[in-house]
Each structure stands twice: as C-alpha cells, then as structure tokens.
Amino acid sequence: MLGSITRRRPTPSLTLSFSTVAHHHHHQISDDDPPFSPLLKPTPKPNPNTQTQTTPVKSSLPFDFRHSYSESNPSATPIGFREPPRFSPFGPGRLDRDWTGTCAPAKEGEEEWKRWEEERRRVLGEELREDEVGVLVETYRHSDCNRQINIGKDGVTHNMLDDIHNHWKRAEAVRLKCLGVPTLDMDNVCFHLEDKTGGKVIYRHINVLLLYRGRNYDPKNRPVIPRMLWKPRAPIYPKLVKNVAEGLTFEEQKEMRNKGLHSPALTKLTRNGVYVNVVQKVRDAFENEEVVRLDCSHVGLSDCKRIGVKLRDLVPCVPILFKDEQIILWRGKRGEDHDPSTTVDLVNASL
C-alpha cells in the first residue's frame, strides 16, 4: 500500500528576494509618488552673525517710559545700579530714546503735552450719559468678562498700556482688577491709567475699574507703544529705615521697636490682598496709639517694604522696623510736617 503512493516532485519556489521586489517596484512607480519621491533639501539656516538693520521705533507719547508708572517716583535718585544702564529693556537699537537705568526720557517738551491733551479730549468726545454708562458697566463689570487685565504689585506697567489698546480694538471698555500693594492708593492707579492711555475711568468699586476708550477712538490711529522685552533690574536706593529716626534718640527708637513688636497687630495683611482700608485704619489708630504693628505674615519682605513706603507717604508716618514680616510704624512728632521729597521708588525700595 505504501509502495503504491507516488511522491510528487516539489515545484520550484516562487518567492523572490526583497531586493528584487523593491528594484522591480521602483521601476514601476512614477517619479512623483509621495512615499518614494526624493527628499527636499533643507533650507539653509540664517547666519546669526549677520545682523539686519532695523530703524528705531519713534513714539509720539510725551511722557518718560518706565517699567512701572504708579509704583515709582521720578524724583527719587538711585545710588547705584544692579545692571549697566546702557542695556535698554527695549532692546538694542529698537527705540529712539536713551535708557538711563530707570527710564527712557521723552525728547519732546510742553508742546507735545498740549497736543496729547488735545488729542485725548477729541478721542473722548462728549461725556457719556447715565444710561450709556449703565450699559457699559453691566457689560464689563462682571468677573466672567473676557476683557480683563490684572494689576499686580508692579502697578500700572509700560507693557500694560499696549495690552489695554489691544483690548480696545474689539471692546469699548476694559475691566481692570487691582490686587496687592497698589490698592493702598487707588486714586494714584486711576490717575496713571487715564494719563498714560488717554481713556477715562467710568466705574470704580473697591479694587475693580472700568476704563473707557472714548467715543471717537480709532484702533488704526492708536499711539505707538514699543514693548519692553524684559523687566529691568531694580536700582539701588538709600535705606528705607534709618538707624535713628529723626526726632528720636537711639534708646527711644529701641524702646519704640520693642513696644511695637509686643503690641497687638492692628490688622493682618494677606499676600495679593485688597488694602483699600488700611490707610484709614492706621490714621485712626494713631489718634490713640504712638506705635502701630501690621502683621504681614506670608506677604514677603519685598511687599512689606512697598507697603511701608506707601503708608509713610499716605498716612503719613515713620517706618522704624521691618522684622519677621512685621511692620512697625511710628506716628512721628505731633505737628511735624511730612516731607514728600524723601519719597523713594516704591517698586525698588530696599532696607
């Protein structure tokens, strides 16, 4: 039975090598087939050594360009710099103004200011009626408004001016929410917003503002505002707290500091909080107390210095100690006039 079974001769294998199939397929496809089309040569990268000549930006704004407008004092003179003043935060050759280390002074004089005021009055146009103000307030005052800008501890900054005009392209008003140190003096924030942007504050509630652009505002004719590429480092200013305050001896100041540290805190300030009532609280406390302590736990030493400078000028009073995030304020001699010329830069105050 086994002998009757015939064995068939195996047929030759039809399998071809991969190289043979690939070569055969390569001749059948067209040259423009995407999977097998030749790769494009990469474009050469630009040479970083070659610099393109750019014309400096010229702005018609008549005020000096600063990093912060509301939290700085132009009359304060620094005693040193942490970076060379020749390094402009606007970039090399991008602005037609020279950087002095604290600002980029305007080259124009009083005539430019008069033109700026006239242009501002023209853009604002007629004053808004009560019903028009009500419509704008109801539209933009809510927290879910997508036309909002937050103002932090640096206050009204230079780049914020450009952000406001960008919002004004598509909205008549901008909602601004202020937190932290600038809330101690909201009048100052409103002044710089109106003075630097040309708009008008039509609504103010605690720390929320609405800035109106004007009836005749044209986004195509907005002022040229060059952007700051980085935040300039703070200059060095004189010490905020003197070793011996004027009107006190060394022993008296030491006693005042110990008295303030052991006294109950007038109020406790939180980080990035709202401090609109702090100035009035300190004034009322000084009617009966000679020394006041503010508890600034978790606020940070930098913000403590800013708060101390603000209170010194607004109350007025004399800061005599910053220790462990505690601020000790002395009301000063009764009947003593406060000298505003001693104000230092609020953003860059240092011990």
C-alpha positions in Angstrom: 0.0 0.0 0.0 2.8 2.3 0.8 4.5 1.4 -2.4 1.6 2.5 -4.5 1.8 6.0 -3.2 3.7 8.2 -5.6 5.6 11.2 -4.5 5.2 14.4 -6.4 8.2 16.4 -7.4 8.3 19.7 -5.4 7.6 22.8 -7.6 10.3 25.4 -7.6 9.8 28.2 -5.1 8.1 31.4 -6.4 9.5 33.6 -3.6 11.7 36.4 -4.6 14.2 38.3 -2.6 13.2 41.6 -1.0 15.8 43.4 -3.0 14.5 42.0 -6.3 10.9 43.1 -5.5 11.9 46.5 -4.4 14.0 47.0 -7.5 11.1 45.8 -9.7 8.6 48.1 -7.9 11.0 51.0 -8.1 10.8 50.9 -11.9 7.0 50.7 -12.0 6.2 53.7 -9.8 6.3 57.2 -11.2 8.7 59.8 -10.0 6.1 62.0 -8.3 4.8 59.2 -6.0 5.0 60.9 -2.5 6.2 57.9 -0.5 9.1 57.4 -2.9 9.7 60.9 -4.1 13.2 62.3 -3.4 13.5 64.3 -0.2 13.8 68.0 -0.5 17.0 69.6 0.7 16.6 71.5 4.0 16.6 75.3 3.7 19.8 76.8 5.0 19.6 78.4 8.4 20.2 82.2 8.6 23.6 83.1 9.8 23.3 84.6 13.3 26.4 86.7 12.7 24.7 88.8 10.0 22.5 91.5 11.6 19.6 93.1 9.8 19.5 96.9 10.1 16.2 98.0 11.8 15.1 101.5 12.2 14.4 102.6 15.8 10.8 103.0 16.8 9.6 106.5 17.4 6.7 107.1 19.7 4.8 110.4 20.0 3.9 109.8 23.6 5.2 112.8 25.6 5.9 111.1 28.9 9.0 109.1 30.0 8.9 105.4 29.5 9.2 103.4 32.8 8.7 99.9 33.8 6.1 101.0 36.4 4.3 104.3 36.4 2.1 104.1 39.5 4.7 102.4 41.8 7.7 104.6 41.1 8.8 108.1 41.9 10.7 110.1 39.2 12.2 112.4 41.9 14.0 109.5 43.6 17.7 109.3 42.7 19.3 105.8 42.9 22.7 105.4 44.4 23.7 102.5 42.2 22.6 100.1 39.6 22.4 96.3 39.5 22.9 96.1 35.8 24.7 98.5 33.4 22.4 101.4 32.4 23.5 101.0 28.8 21.4 97.8 28.5 18.0 99.1 27.4 15.0 96.8 28.2 13.5 97.8 24.8 16.4 96.0 23.0 19.5 97.4 21.2 18.6 100.0 18.6 14.8 99.4 18.8 13.9 102.8 20.4 14.9 106.3 19.6 15.2 107.2 23.3 18.2 106.6 25.5 17.8 104.4 28.6 19.1 106.0 31.8 18.8 102.9 34.1 15.4 103.9 35.4 13.5 105.4 32.4 13.7 106.4 28.7 13.1 110.2 28.8 11.0 111.8 26.2 12.7 114.3 23.8 9.6 116.4 23.3 8.6 119.3 25.5 5.5 121.2 26.6 4.1 121.4 23.0 3.8 117.6 22.8 2.0 117.5 26.1 -0.5 120.1 24.8 -1.1 118.1 21.6 -1.5 114.9 23.7 -4.2 116.6 25.8 -6.0 118.0 22.8 -6.0 114.6 21.1 -7.2 113.0 24.3 -10.2 115.4 24.6 -11.0 114.8 20.9 -11.0 111.0 21.3 -13.1 111.0 24.4 -15.7 113.2 22.8 -18.9 114.1 24.6 -19.4 112.8 28.1 -21.3 109.6 28.4 -24.9 109.8 29.6 -26.0 107.8 32.6 -27.8 105.2 30.5 -24.8 104.7 28.3 -22.6 104.3 31.4 -25.0 101.8 32.8 -24.9 99.6 29.7 -21.1 99.6 29.7 -20.9 98.8 33.4 -23.4 95.9 33.1 -21.5 94.5 30.2 -18.0 94.6 31.6 -18.1 94.7 35.4 -18.7 91.0 36.0 -16.0 88.6 36.9 -16.6 86.4 33.8 -15.7 89.3 31.5 -13.1 88.2 28.9 -11.8 91.8 28.6 -9.9 91.9 31.9 -6.4 92.9 32.9 -5.0 92.1 36.3 -2.8 94.8 38.1 -0.3 93.2 40.4 2.3 94.6 42.8 4.1 96.4 40.0 1.1 98.6 39.4 0.5 100.2 36.0 3.4 98.9 33.9 4.6 100.0 30.5 3.5 96.9 28.6 0.1 97.1 30.2 -0.6 100.2 28.1 -0.2 98.2 24.9 -2.4 95.4 26.3 -5.2 98.0 27.0 -5.1 99.3 23.5 -5.2 95.7 22.2 -8.5 95.1 24.1 -9.9 98.4 22.9 -9.7 97.1 19.3 -12.8 95.0 19.9 -14.3 96.4 23.1 -15.3 99.9 24.3 -14.1 99.4 27.8 -11.6 97.2 29.7 -12.1 95.7 33.2 -9.1 96.1 35.5 -8.7 94.2 38.7 -6.1 95.5 41.1 -4.6 93.4 43.9 -1.7 93.8 46.3 0.3 97.0 47.2 -1.3 99.3 44.5 -4.7 99.0 46.2 -3.4 101.2 49.1 -3.7 104.2 46.7 -6.4 103.5 44.1 -6.5 107.3 43.2 -2.9 107.0 42.0 -3.8 104.0 39.9 -6.7 105.7 38.3 -4.7 108.8 37.5 -1.9 106.9 35.7 -4.4 104.8 33.8 -6.1 107.9 32.4 -2.9 109.9 32.0 -0.9 107.2 30.1 -3.7 105.6 28.0 -5.9 108.6 27.3 -9.0 106.8 28.4 -11.4 107.5 31.3 -12.4 105.5 34.4 -16.2 105.3 34.3 -16.7 102.8 37.1 -14.8 102.1 40.3 -15.8 99.6 43.0 -13.2 98.8 45.7 -10.4 97.3 43.5 -12.3 96.9 40.2 -12.1 99.6 37.5 -13.7 100.1 34.1 -11.6 102.1 31.6 -13.5 103.6 28.7 -11.7 104.2 25.4 -13.7 107.2 24.1 -16.4 107.9 21.5 -14.0 108.8 18.7 -11.4 106.1 19.3 -9.9 104.6 16.1 -7.8 101.5 16.6 -5.9 102.3 13.3 -4.7 105.6 14.8 -3.6 104.3 18.2 -0.4 105.6 19.6 2.9 103.7 19.0 3.9 101.9 22.3 7.1 99.9 22.0 7.2 96.8 24.1 9.7 96.1 26.9 11.5 92.9 26.2 12.3 92.2 29.8 11.8 93.7 33.2 14.8 95.9 34.2 16.5 95.1 37.4 15.8 97.3 40.3 18.3 100.1 41.0 19.8 100.5 44.5 18.2 103.2 46.6 19.0 104.5 50.1 17.9 102.6 53.1 14.2 102.9 54.0 14.7 102.6 57.7 17.4 104.8 59.3 19.5 103.7 62.2 18.0 106.5 64.2 14.8 108.2 63.1 14.6 112.0 63.2 13.2 113.2 66.4 14.2 110.1 68.4 17.4 109.1 70.2 18.8 105.6 69.8 17.4 104.4 73.1 14.0 105.9 72.4 13.8 104.2 69.0 14.9 100.9 70.5 12.1 101.2 73.1 9.6 102.1 70.3 10.6 99.0 68.4 10.2 96.7 71.4 6.9 98.3 72.2 5.6 97.8 68.7 6.7 94.1 68.5 4.8 93.3 71.7 1.7 95.3 70.9 -1.4 93.6 69.3 -1.5 93.7 65.5 -3.7 96.4 64.1 -4.6 94.2 61.1 -3.3 91.2 59.2 -2.5 91.6 55.6 -2.6 88.7 53.1 -0.5 88.2 50.0 -2.0 89.9 47.0 -4.9 91.1 49.1 -7.0 94.3 48.9 -5.7 97.0 51.2 -8.0 99.9 50.4 -9.0 100.5 54.0 -5.5 100.1 55.6 -4.5 103.8 55.3 -7.6 105.0 57.2 -7.2 102.3 59.8 -3.6 103.4 60.5 -4.7 107.0 60.7 -7.5 106.2 63.2 -5.1 104.1 65.3 -2.6 106.9 65.6 -5.3 109.0 67.3 -4.7 106.9 70.4 -1.6 104.9 69.8 2.0 106.1 69.2 3.2 102.9 67.6 1.3 100.5 65.3 2.2 97.0 64.2 0.9 95.4 60.9 1.1 91.6 60.6 2.3 90.8 57.1 2.9 87.1 57.5 3.3 85.2 54.2 3.3 88.6 52.3 7.0 88.6 51.7 9.7 91.1 52.6 9.6 92.8 49.2 5.9 93.6 49.5 6.4 94.7 53.2 8.9 97.3 52.0 6.5 98.6 49.4 3.6 98.8 51.9 5.9 100.7 54.3 6.8 103.3 51.7 3.2 103.7 50.7 2.0 104.2 54.3 4.8 106.6 55.1 3.6 109.0 52.4 -0.2 108.4 52.6 -0.7 108.4 56.4 2.0 110.0 57.0 4.1 108.1 59.4 7.7 106.8 60.0 8.6 103.1 59.5 11.1 102.2 62.2 11.3 98.4 61.8 10.7 95.5 59.3 11.3 92.2 61.0 9.9 88.7 60.5 7.3 90.2 58.1 6.1 92.6 60.7 5.9 96.4 60.0 6.3 98.8 63.0 5.1 102.3 62.3 5.7 105.4 64.4 3.3 108.3 64.1 6.1 110.8 64.4 6.1 114.0 66.4 2.8 115.7 66.7 2.5 118.7 64.4 5.6 117.6 62.3 5.2 118.2 58.6 5.9 115.3 56.3 8.4 116.0 53.6 7.3 114.3 50.4 10.7 114.9 48.7 12.1 112.0 50.7 9.9 109.5 48.8 11.9 106.7 47.2 11.0 104.4 44.4 8.1 102.2 45.6 8.9 99.3 43.4 12.6 99.2 44.3 12.6 100.3 48.0 15.2 98.5 50.0 16.2 98.3 53.6 
